[in-house]
Amino acid sequence: MVRETLTATSSSSSSNQDPPPVDAWIDTYRELLPHWQSFKAESSQALIPISISRVNQFDAARLDVEISAMLKEQLVKVFSFVKPGFLFQYEPELDAFLEFLIWRFSIWVDKPTPGNALMNLRYRDEGASAMIGKEVRTGLEGPGLTVSQKIWYCIATVGGEYIWARLQSFSAFRRWGDSEQRPLARRAWALIQRVEGFYKAASFSNLLIFLYTGRYRTLIERALRARLVYGSPNMNRAVSFEYMNRQLVWNEFSEMLLLLLPLLNSSLMKKFLLPFSKDKSTSSSSDETACPVCQANPTIPFIAVPCQHRYCYYCLRTRCAAAPSFRCSRCNEPVIAMQRHSSSDGKIP
């Protein structure tokens, strides 16, 4: 009975509704296609927020400085036979030339600087519009620097540093800051100092912002909106700090020794280590005429009172001055005075 009722209901409903046309899906596709394209474009143009390691960016800057110093050292060796002081007056030009070479063969040709390449970093134009027709997967996508950004980067880094170095050397050589100079020179010197102070304050503020956000390491990068991002999402650091850590440990250890060794008394240390020495027989059978401190035959022998052991004058004098309660190195008796030894009869005069 139930089956007959369901069959009658389905037959009546199918008779009331006509089947859809064959090409109905085409009309639906055309209707939804613009919405799908707009959604895809918005998703592809939206940049994924990423965080770049601040340590990597600082390490890249340090490596660039070290590589520039290595190139400068090699270039200076070319002029090793030139008269001394010749390159000193042209040092700003030499630094500018090396910085220009690094810029020309790295940033200008859309390649990272040597330090950025070692840290897997590259420059990206943050001010450019989102990529059209490109899919965003890691957030590292984005166009490189434009031609204008590259030129302004060169002008700011190479030209700006060169002009500032030359201006400082010229003003210092002309002594613009002296009170005896003309008012115009003193005003120019005061202006230079104010500009330098303002630049340092702005750099410090930019450093604080960089430590908080991780973007734009320098003022030039912030002004040009040139951000450092990873070149490859799957590449690790190429620099090992193992040897640097060893060097730091050795430097700290050597500084500690240089601080503590002058405070130690060598004679007391020798007495403390004498029971642990292997050559006791050799030390006990040493020459009684030799100085117990320097183990040499005294040229001007002096006698320690009251134990009557021979010492060099300077050895005995320095030990008595360093420690008022100095004890003889041979018999461990306190030395209260010193007298010169007579070379004729071996007696105290």
FINUPA-349100 format. One record per residue (C-alpha): residue in one letter; z, y, x. Coordinates in Angstrom, 2 decimals. Each point is the difference from the previous one (the first is absolute). Layout:
# FINUPA-349100
<zavo = A&Z = Z&Y = Y&X = X>
...
//
This chain:
# FINUPA-349100
<zavo = M&Z = 0.00&Y = 0.00&X = 0.00>
<zavo = V&Z = 0.89&Y = 2.35&X = 2.85>
<zavo = R&Z = -3.19&Y = -0.84&X = 1.89>
<zavo = E&Z = -2.10&Y = 0.80&X = -3.03>
<zavo = T&Z = 1.75&Y = 3.38&X = -0.40>
<zavo = L&Z = -0.54&Y = 0.93&X = 3.71>
<zavo = T&Z = -3.62&Y = -1.05&X = -0.15>
<zavo = A&Z = -0.62&Y = 2.08&X = -3.06>
<zavo = T&Z = 1.70&Y = 3.06&X = 1.58>
<zavo = S&Z = -1.97&Y = -0.24&X = 3.25>
<zavo = S&Z = -3.28&Y = -0.43&X = -1.81>
<zavo = S&Z = 0.67&Y = 2.99&X = -2.21>
<zavo = S&Z = 1.00&Y = 2.23&X = 3.00>
<zavo = S&Z = -3.05&Y = -1.03&X = 2.03>
<zavo = S&Z = -2.25&Y = 0.72&X = -2.92>
<zavo = N&Z = 1.51&Y = 3.54&X = -0.38>
<zavo = Q&Z = -0.40&Y = 1.02&X = 3.82>
<zavo = D&Z = -3.38&Y = 0.01&X = 1.73>
<zavo = P&Z = -0.19&Y = -1.25&X = 3.64>
<zavo = P&Z = -0.33&Y = 2.76&X = 2.73>
<zavo = P&Z = -3.42&Y = 0.69&X = 1.45>
<zavo = V&Z = -1.05&Y = -1.68&X = 3.22>
<zavo = D&Z = -0.13&Y = 3.23&X = 2.09>
<zavo = A&Z = 3.34&Y = 1.36&X = -1.20>
<zavo = W&Z = 1.62&Y = -0.54&X = 3.42>
<zavo = I&Z = -2.60&Y = 2.29&X = 1.57>
<zavo = D&Z = 1.06&Y = 2.91&X = -2.18>
<zavo = T&Z = 3.68&Y = -0.68&X = 0.77>
<zavo = Y&Z = -0.78&Y = -0.12&X = 3.75>
<zavo = R&Z = -1.84&Y = 3.32&X = -0.14>
<zavo = E&Z = 2.87&Y = 1.55&X = -1.89>
<zavo = L&Z = 2.70&Y = -1.12&X = 2.49>
<zavo = L&Z = -2.05&Y = 0.52&X = 3.18>
<zavo = P&Z = 0.80&Y = 3.75&X = 0.45>
<zavo = H&Z = 3.73&Y = -0.63&X = -0.42>
<zavo = W&Z = -0.11&Y = -2.80&X = 2.57>
<zavo = Q&Z = -1.93&Y = 2.10&X = 2.52>
<zavo = S&Z = 2.42&Y = 2.93&X = -0.34>
<zavo = F&Z = 2.99&Y = -2.29&X = 0.45>
<zavo = K&Z = -1.57&Y = -1.62&X = 3.05>
<zavo = A&Z = -0.84&Y = 3.38&X = 1.54>
<zavo = E&Z = 3.55&Y = 1.26&X = -0.48>
<zavo = S&Z = 1.51&Y = -3.13&X = 1.50>
<zavo = S&Z = -2.36&Y = 0.10&X = 3.00>
<zavo = Q&Z = 0.55&Y = 3.71&X = 0.68>
<zavo = A&Z = 3.79&Y = -0.14&X = -0.15>
<zavo = L&Z = 1.50&Y = -0.32&X = 3.47>
<zavo = I&Z = 2.87&Y = -2.42&X = 0.43>
<zavo = P&Z = 3.08&Y = 1.70&X = 1.53>
<zavo = I&Z = 0.57&Y = -1.44&X = 3.47>
<zavo = S&Z = 2.64&Y = 0.46&X = 2.69>
<zavo = I&Z = -1.08&Y = 0.24&X = 3.64>
<zavo = S&Z = 2.54&Y = -0.80&X = 2.71>
<zavo = R&Z = 1.32&Y = 3.20&X = 1.56>
<zavo = V&Z = 0.76&Y = -1.82&X = 3.23>
<zavo = N&Z = -3.64&Y = -1.04&X = 0.32>
<zavo = Q&Z = -1.13&Y = 3.58&X = -0.41>
<zavo = F&Z = 2.43&Y = 1.30&X = 2.62>
<zavo = D&Z = -0.95&Y = -2.81&X = 2.37>
<zavo = A&Z = -3.68&Y = 0.84&X = -0.44>
<zavo = A&Z = 0.66&Y = 3.64&X = 0.95>
<zavo = R&Z = 2.00&Y = -1.08&X = 3.05>
<zavo = L&Z = -2.70&Y = -2.41&X = 1.10>
<zavo = D&Z = -2.63&Y = 2.74&X = -0.28>
<zavo = V&Z = 2.11&Y = 2.20&X = 2.28>
<zavo = E&Z = 0.44&Y = -2.82&X = 2.53>
<zavo = I&Z = -3.71&Y = -0.84&X = 0.02>
<zavo = S&Z = -0.88&Y = 3.67&X = 0.49>
<zavo = A&Z = 2.45&Y = 0.14&X = 2.93>
<zavo = M&Z = -1.62&Y = -3.09&X = 1.54>
<zavo = L&Z = -3.46&Y = 1.55&X = -0.29>
<zavo = K&Z = 1.31&Y = 3.22&X = 1.53>
<zavo = E&Z = 1.49&Y = -1.92&X = 2.91>
<zavo = Q&Z = -3.31&Y = -1.72&X = 0.69>
<zavo = L&Z = -1.87&Y = 3.30&X = -0.22>
<zavo = V&Z = 2.42&Y = 1.71&X = 2.37>
<zavo = K&Z = -0.65&Y = -2.70&X = 2.61>
<zavo = V&Z = -3.62&Y = 1.13&X = 0.12>
<zavo = F&Z = 1.18&Y = 3.37&X = 1.36>
<zavo = S&Z = 2.47&Y = -1.52&X = 2.47>
<zavo = F&Z = -1.83&Y = 1.50&X = 3.00>
<zavo = V&Z = -0.17&Y = 3.49&X = -1.50>
<zavo = K&Z = 2.44&Y = 2.60&X = 1.31>
<zavo = P&Z = 3.49&Y = -0.25&X = -1.50>
<zavo = G&Z = 0.62&Y = 2.10&X = -3.08>
<zavo = F&Z = -3.65&Y = 0.14&X = -1.02>
<zavo = L&Z = 0.45&Y = -2.03&X = -3.20>
<zavo = F&Z = 3.26&Y = 1.71&X = -0.94>
<zavo = Q&Z = -1.73&Y = 3.18&X = -1.09>
<zavo = Y&Z = -2.53&Y = -1.97&X = -2.06>
<zavo = E&Z = 2.46&Y = -2.43&X = -1.61>
<zavo = P&Z = -0.46&Y = 1.35&X = -3.58>
<zavo = E&Z = -3.77&Y = -0.43&X = 0.31>
<zavo = L&Z = 0.45&Y = -3.54&X = 1.30>
<zavo = D&Z = 2.30&Y = -0.94&X = -2.90>
<zavo = A&Z = -2.40&Y = 1.54&X = -2.52>
<zavo = F&Z = -2.93&Y = -1.90&X = 1.52>
<zavo = L&Z = 1.80&Y = -3.34&X = -0.26>
<zavo = E&Z = 1.12&Y = 0.68&X = -3.58>
<zavo = F&Z = -3.57&Y = 0.93&X = -0.91>
<zavo = L&Z = -1.31&Y = -3.26&X = 1.45>
<zavo = I&Z = 2.54&Y = -2.02&X = -1.98>
<zavo = W&Z = -0.93&Y = 1.90&X = -3.18>
<zavo = R&Z = -3.74&Y = -0.33&X = 0.64>
<zavo = F&Z = 0.01&Y = -3.77&X = 0.43>
<zavo = S&Z = 2.58&Y = -0.81&X = -2.68>
<zavo = I&Z = 0.42&Y = 2.35&X = -2.96>
<zavo = W&Z = -3.49&Y = 1.53&X = 0.12>
<zavo = V&Z = -1.67&Y = -3.42&X = -0.27>
<zavo = D&Z = 2.37&Y = -1.20&X = -2.77>
<zavo = K&Z = 2.11&Y = -2.13&X = 2.32>
<zavo = P&Z = 3.77&Y = 0.11&X = 0.53>
<zavo = T&Z = 1.54&Y = 1.43&X = 3.12>
<zavo = P&Z = 1.19&Y = -2.54&X = 2.59>
<zavo = G&Z = 3.59&Y = 0.24&X = -1.19>
<zavo = N&Z = -1.00&Y = -0.31&X = -3.65>
<zavo = A&Z = -2.21&Y = -2.98&X = 0.81>
<zavo = L&Z = 2.91&Y = -1.80&X = 1.69>
<zavo = M&Z = 2.22&Y = 0.71&X = -3.01>
<zavo = N&Z = -2.71&Y = -1.02&X = -2.52>
<zavo = L&Z = -0.28&Y = 3.52&X = -1.45>
<zavo = R&Z = -2.89&Y = 2.22&X = -1.07>
<zavo = Y&Z = -0.42&Y = 3.42&X = -1.59>
<zavo = R&Z = -0.76&Y = 0.27&X = -3.72>
<zavo = D&Z = -0.98&Y = 3.10&X = -1.93>
<zavo = E&Z = 2.70&Y = 0.37&X = -2.66>
<zavo = G&Z = -1.66&Y = 3.06&X = -1.50>
<zavo = A&Z = -3.23&Y = -1.80&X = -0.87>
<zavo = S&Z = -0.64&Y = -1.23&X = -3.50>
<zavo = A&Z = 0.66&Y = -3.64&X = -0.84>
<zavo = M&Z = -2.58&Y = -2.56&X = 0.97>
<zavo = I&Z = -2.75&Y = -0.45&X = -2.57>
<zavo = G&Z = -1.41&Y = -3.47&X = -0.40>
<zavo = K&Z = 2.57&Y = -1.52&X = 2.36>
<zavo = E&Z = 2.82&Y = -2.23&X = -1.04>
<zavo = V&Z = 3.52&Y = 0.76&X = 1.21>
<zavo = R&Z = 1.78&Y = -3.12&X = 1.20>
<zavo = T&Z = 2.55&Y = 0.94&X = 2.67>
<zavo = G&Z = 0.33&Y = 3.78&X = -0.28>
<zavo = L&Z = -1.35&Y = 0.44&X = 3.54>
<zavo = E&Z = -3.49&Y = 0.78&X = -1.22>
<zavo = G&Z = -1.28&Y = 3.53&X = 0.26>
<zavo = P&Z = -2.57&Y = 2.09&X = 1.85>
<zavo = G&Z = 0.51&Y = 1.18&X = 3.54>
<zavo = L&Z = 0.11&Y = 3.58&X = 1.15>
<zavo = T&Z = -2.87&Y = 2.32&X = -0.85>
<zavo = V&Z = -1.98&Y = 1.92&X = 2.61>
<zavo = S&Z = 1.88&Y = 3.21&X = -0.71>
<zavo = Q&Z = 3.35&Y = -1.76&X = 0.33>
<zavo = K&Z = -1.04&Y = -1.47&X = 3.35>
<zavo = I&Z = -1.13&Y = 3.39&X = 1.32>
<zavo = W&Z = 3.16&Y = 1.75&X = -1.16>
<zavo = Y&Z = 2.08&Y = -2.81&X = 1.53>
<zavo = C&Z = -1.71&Y = 0.58&X = 3.35>
<zavo = I&Z = 0.45&Y = 3.78&X = -0.24>
<zavo = A&Z = 3.70&Y = -0.34&X = -0.86>
<zavo = T&Z = 0.96&Y = -2.70&X = 2.50>
<zavo = V&Z = -2.28&Y = 0.67&X = 2.95>
<zavo = G&Z = -0.78&Y = 3.70&X = -0.34>
<zavo = G&Z = 3.35&Y = 1.04&X = -1.41>
<zavo = E&Z = 2.07&Y = -1.71&X = 2.67>
<zavo = Y&Z = -2.26&Y = 1.35&X = 2.76>
<zavo = I&Z = 0.14&Y = 3.60&X = -1.26>
<zavo = W&Z = 3.76&Y = -0.16&X = -0.46>
<zavo = A&Z = 0.57&Y = -1.46&X = 3.50>
<zavo = R&Z = -2.21&Y = 2.66&X = 1.58>
<zavo = L&Z = 1.69&Y = 2.77&X = -1.96>
<zavo = Q&Z = 3.45&Y = -1.12&X = 1.06>
<zavo = S&Z = -0.95&Y = -0.32&X = 3.67>
<zavo = F&Z = -1.75&Y = 3.40&X = -0.03>
<zavo = S&Z = 2.92&Y = 1.76&X = -1.69>
<zavo = A&Z = 2.50&Y = -1.61&X = 2.37>
<zavo = F&Z = -2.10&Y = 0.94&X = 3.04>
<zavo = R&Z = -0.34&Y = 3.60&X = -1.22>
<zavo = R&Z = 3.70&Y = 0.13&X = -0.90>
<zavo = W&Z = -0.49&Y = 1.39&X = -3.47>
<zavo = G&Z = 3.61&Y = -0.67&X = -0.84>
<zavo = D&Z = 1.43&Y = 2.36&X = 2.67>
<zavo = S&Z = 1.53&Y = 3.23&X = -1.15>
<zavo = E&Z = -2.04&Y = 1.93&X = 2.56>
<zavo = Q&Z = -3.28&Y = -0.93&X = -1.63>
<zavo = R&Z = -1.88&Y = 2.12&X = -2.50>
<zavo = P&Z = 1.11&Y = -0.07&X = -3.65>
<zavo = L&Z = -3.23&Y = -1.74&X = -1.01>
<zavo = A&Z = 0.65&Y = -2.88&X = 2.43>
<zavo = R&Z = 3.60&Y = -0.38&X = -1.18>
<zavo = R&Z = -1.13&Y = -0.04&X = -3.63>
<zavo = A&Z = -2.60&Y = -2.67&X = 0.81>
<zavo = W&Z = 2.67&Y = -2.08&X = 1.75>
<zavo = A&Z = 2.35&Y = 0.34&X = -2.97>
<zavo = L&Z = -2.84&Y = -1.01&X = -2.34>
<zavo = I&Z = -0.72&Y = -3.09&X = 2.11>
<zavo = Q&Z = 3.66&Y = -1.00&X = -0.11>
<zavo = R&Z = 0.13&Y = 0.47&X = -3.77>
<zavo = V&Z = -3.14&Y = -2.03&X = -0.55>
<zavo = E&Z = 1.36&Y = -2.77&X = 2.21>
<zavo = G&Z = 3.31&Y = -0.01&X = -1.86>
<zavo = F&Z = -1.75&Y = -0.08&X = -3.37>
<zavo = Y&Z = -2.20&Y = -2.89&X = 1.13>
<zavo = K&Z = 2.99&Y = -1.98&X = 1.23>
<zavo = A&Z = 1.87&Y = 0.58&X = -3.26>
<zavo = A&Z = -3.06&Y = -1.04&X = -2.01>
<zavo = S&Z = -0.44&Y = -3.11&X = 2.17>
<zavo = F&Z = 3.63&Y = -0.94&X = -0.51>
<zavo = S&Z = -0.33&Y = 0.43&X = -3.76>
<zavo = N&Z = -3.16&Y = -2.09&X = 0.03>
<zavo = L&Z = 1.85&Y = -2.69&X = 1.97>
<zavo = L&Z = 2.73&Y = -0.18&X = -2.62>
<zavo = I&Z = -2.59&Y = -0.25&X = -2.77>
<zavo = F&Z = -1.86&Y = -2.67&X = 1.95>
<zavo = L&Z = 3.14&Y = -2.06&X = 0.46>
<zavo = Y&Z = 0.60&Y = 0.18&X = -3.75>
<zavo = T&Z = -3.54&Y = -0.62&X = -1.28>
<zavo = G&Z = -1.76&Y = -1.70&X = 2.94>
<zavo = R&Z = -3.07&Y = 2.26&X = -0.28>
<zavo = Y&Z = -1.55&Y = 2.55&X = 2.37>
<zavo = R&Z = 1.59&Y = -0.41&X = 3.40>
<zavo = T&Z = -0.94&Y = 3.51&X = 1.24>
<zavo = L&Z = -0.72&Y = 3.39&X = -1.52>
<zavo = I&Z = -3.70&Y = -0.36&X = 0.83>
<zavo = E&Z = -0.23&Y = -3.26&X = -1.93>
<zavo = R&Z = 1.79&Y = 1.59&X = -2.96>
<zavo = A&Z = -2.28&Y = 3.04&X = 0.01>
<zavo = L&Z = -3.13&Y = -2.18&X = 0.15>
<zavo = R&Z = 1.48&Y = -2.67&X = -2.31>
<zavo = A&Z = -0.92&Y = -2.67&X = 2.54>
<zavo = R&Z = 2.34&Y = -2.90&X = -0.60>
<zavo = L&Z = 0.53&Y = -3.00&X = 2.24>
<zavo = V&Z = -0.41&Y = -3.33&X = -1.78>
<zavo = Y&Z = -0.35&Y = -3.56&X = 1.20>
<zavo = G&Z = -3.47&Y = -0.97&X = 1.12>
<zavo = S&Z = 0.46&Y = -3.65&X = -0.90>
<zavo = P&Z = 2.62&Y = -1.30&X = -2.46>
<zavo = N&Z = 0.41&Y = -3.31&X = 1.90>
<zavo = M&Z = 0.40&Y = 1.23&X = 3.58>
<zavo = N&Z = 3.34&Y = 0.02&X = 1.80>
<zavo = R&Z = 1.20&Y = 2.26&X = 2.76>
<zavo = A&Z = -1.85&Y = -0.36&X = 3.29>
<zavo = V&Z = 2.77&Y = 1.47&X = 2.18>
<zavo = S&Z = 2.90&Y = -2.03&X = 1.32>
<zavo = F&Z = 3.21&Y = 1.80&X = 0.85>
<zavo = E&Z = 1.46&Y = -2.81&X = 2.10>
<zavo = Y&Z = -0.60&Y = 1.67&X = 3.36>
<zavo = M&Z = 1.11&Y = 3.36&X = -1.35>
<zavo = N&Z = 3.29&Y = -1.50&X = -1.14>
<zavo = R&Z = 0.51&Y = -1.57&X = 3.43>
<zavo = Q&Z = -0.66&Y = 3.34&X = 1.67>
<zavo = L&Z = 2.47&Y = 1.76&X = -2.29>
<zavo = V&Z = 2.70&Y = -2.60&X = 0.70>
<zavo = W&Z = -0.54&Y = 0.22&X = 3.75>
<zavo = N&Z = 0.12&Y = 3.81&X = -0.07>
<zavo = E&Z = 3.27&Y = 0.00&X = -1.91>
<zavo = F&Z = 1.49&Y = -2.61&X = 2.34>
<zavo = S&Z = -1.04&Y = 1.90&X = 3.14>
<zavo = E&Z = 1.42&Y = 3.26&X = -1.38>
<zavo = M&Z = 3.29&Y = -1.76&X = -0.72>
<zavo = L&Z = 0.14&Y = -1.34&X = 3.57>
<zavo = L&Z = -0.79&Y = 3.42&X = 1.45>
<zavo = L&Z = 2.87&Y = 1.40&X = -2.03>
<zavo = L&Z = 2.58&Y = -2.67&X = 0.86>
<zavo = L&Z = -0.73&Y = -0.89&X = 3.63>
<zavo = P&Z = 1.08&Y = 3.35&X = 1.51>
<zavo = L&Z = 3.34&Y = -0.38&X = -1.79>
<zavo = L&Z = 0.78&Y = -3.36&X = 1.64>
<zavo = N&Z = 1.80&Y = -0.38&X = 3.32>
<zavo = S&Z = -2.05&Y = -2.26&X = 2.24>
<zavo = S&Z = 2.92&Y = -1.11&X = 2.14>
<zavo = L&Z = 2.01&Y = -1.06&X = -3.05>
<zavo = M&Z = -2.99&Y = -1.89&X = -1.33>
<zavo = K&Z = -0.40&Y = -1.79&X = 3.33>
<zavo = K&Z = 3.65&Y = -1.01&X = -0.04>
<zavo = F&Z = -0.30&Y = -1.24&X = -3.54>
<zavo = L&Z = -3.10&Y = -2.08&X = 0.77>
<zavo = L&Z = 1.18&Y = -1.27&X = 3.40>
<zavo = P&Z = 1.88&Y = -3.06&X = -1.39>
<zavo = F&Z = -3.15&Y = -1.08&X = -1.81>
<zavo = S&Z = -2.21&Y = 0.35&X = 3.06>
<zavo = K&Z = -1.42&Y = -3.14&X = 1.63>
<zavo = D&Z = -0.01&Y = 1.26&X = 3.58>
<zavo = K&Z = 3.77&Y = 0.46&X = 0.43>
<zavo = S&Z = 0.02&Y = -1.44&X = 3.51>
<zavo = T&Z = -2.70&Y = 2.39&X = 1.09>
<zavo = S&Z = 1.85&Y = 3.01&X = -1.35>
<zavo = S&Z = 3.31&Y = -1.11&X = 1.50>
<zavo = S&Z = -1.50&Y = -0.55&X = 3.41>
<zavo = S&Z = -1.82&Y = 3.34&X = 0.06>
<zavo = D&Z = 0.32&Y = 2.31&X = 2.96>
<zavo = E&Z = 3.31&Y = 1.88&X = -0.01>
<zavo = T&Z = -1.59&Y = 2.91&X = 1.83>
<zavo = A&Z = -2.52&Y = 0.67&X = -2.80>
<zavo = C&Z = 0.70&Y = 2.50&X = -2.76>
<zavo = P&Z = 1.21&Y = -1.87&X = -3.12>
<zavo = V&Z = -2.03&Y = 2.30&X = -2.24>
<zavo = C&Z = -3.46&Y = 0.19&X = 1.55>
<zavo = Q&Z = 0.36&Y = -3.09&X = 2.26>
<zavo = A&Z = -1.38&Y = 1.95&X = 2.97>
<zavo = N&Z = 1.47&Y = 0.79&X = 3.41>
<zavo = P&Z = 1.57&Y = 3.47&X = -0.35>
<zavo = T&Z = -1.52&Y = 2.64&X = 2.28>
<zavo = I&Z = 3.08&Y = 2.20&X = -0.39>
<zavo = P&Z = 2.76&Y = -2.49&X = -0.85>
<zavo = F&Z = 3.08&Y = 1.08&X = -1.94>
<zavo = I&Z = 3.15&Y = -2.02&X = -0.53>
<zavo = A&Z = 1.63&Y = -0.46&X = -3.38>
<zavo = V&Z = 3.75&Y = 0.53&X = 0.11>
<zavo = P&Z = 2.08&Y = -2.16&X = -0.11>
<zavo = C&Z = -2.21&Y = -3.10&X = 0.02>
<zavo = Q&Z = -1.93&Y = 1.06&X = 3.17>
<zavo = H&Z = -3.42&Y = -1.17&X = -1.23>
<zavo = R&Z = -3.13&Y = 1.76&X = 1.28>
<zavo = Y&Z = -2.18&Y = 1.98&X = -2.45>
<zavo = C&Z = -2.89&Y = 2.39&X = 0.17>
<zavo = Y&Z = 1.17&Y = 3.55&X = -0.51>
<zavo = Y&Z = -2.17&Y = 0.67&X = -3.05>
<zavo = C&Z = 0.76&Y = -3.38&X = -1.59>
<zavo = L&Z = 3.74&Y = 0.43&X = 0.33>
<zavo = R&Z = -0.08&Y = 3.67&X = -0.93>
<zavo = T&Z = -2.02&Y = -0.51&X = -3.19>
<zavo = R&Z = 2.18&Y = -2.94&X = -1.10>
<zavo = C&Z = 3.19&Y = 1.99&X = 0.50>
<zavo = A&Z = -1.47&Y = 2.99&X = -1.83>
<zavo = A&Z = -1.23&Y = -2.12&X = -2.90>
<zavo = A&Z = 3.24&Y = -1.95&X = -0.43>
<zavo = P&Z = 3.27&Y = 1.53&X = 1.21>
<zavo = S&Z = 1.61&Y = -3.44&X = -0.19>
<zavo = F&Z = -2.71&Y = -1.61&X = 2.12>
<zavo = R&Z = 0.85&Y = -3.40&X = 1.47>
<zavo = C&Z = -1.51&Y = -1.52&X = 3.08>
<zavo = S&Z = -2.90&Y = -2.32&X = -0.66>
<zavo = R&Z = 1.29&Y = -2.56&X = 2.51>
<zavo = C&Z = 3.76&Y = -0.19&X = -0.56>
<zavo = N&Z = 0.31&Y = 1.74&X = -3.39>
<zavo = E&Z = 2.71&Y = 2.32&X = 1.36>
<zavo = P&Z = 0.15&Y = 3.62&X = -1.14>
<zavo = V&Z = -1.56&Y = 2.46&X = 2.44>
<zavo = I&Z = 2.15&Y = 3.09&X = 0.50>
<zavo = A&Z = -1.80&Y = 1.67&X = 2.93>
<zavo = M&Z = -2.90&Y = -0.33&X = 2.42>
<zavo = Q&Z = -0.15&Y = 0.56&X = 3.74>
<zavo = R&Z = -2.82&Y = -0.07&X = 2.49>
<zavo = H&Z = -0.34&Y = -3.06&X = 2.19>
<zavo = S&Z = 0.04&Y = 0.55&X = 3.77>
<zavo = S&Z = -3.08&Y = -1.48&X = 1.67>
<zavo = S&Z = 1.63&Y = -0.16&X = 3.46>
<zavo = D&Z = 3.03&Y = -2.19&X = -0.52>
<zavo = G&Z = -0.34&Y = -0.88&X = -3.66>
<zavo = K&Z = 3.27&Y = 1.68&X = -0.92>
<zavo = I&Z = 0.68&Y = 2.74&X = -2.45>
<zavo = P&Z = 0.30&Y = 3.34&X = 1.79>
//
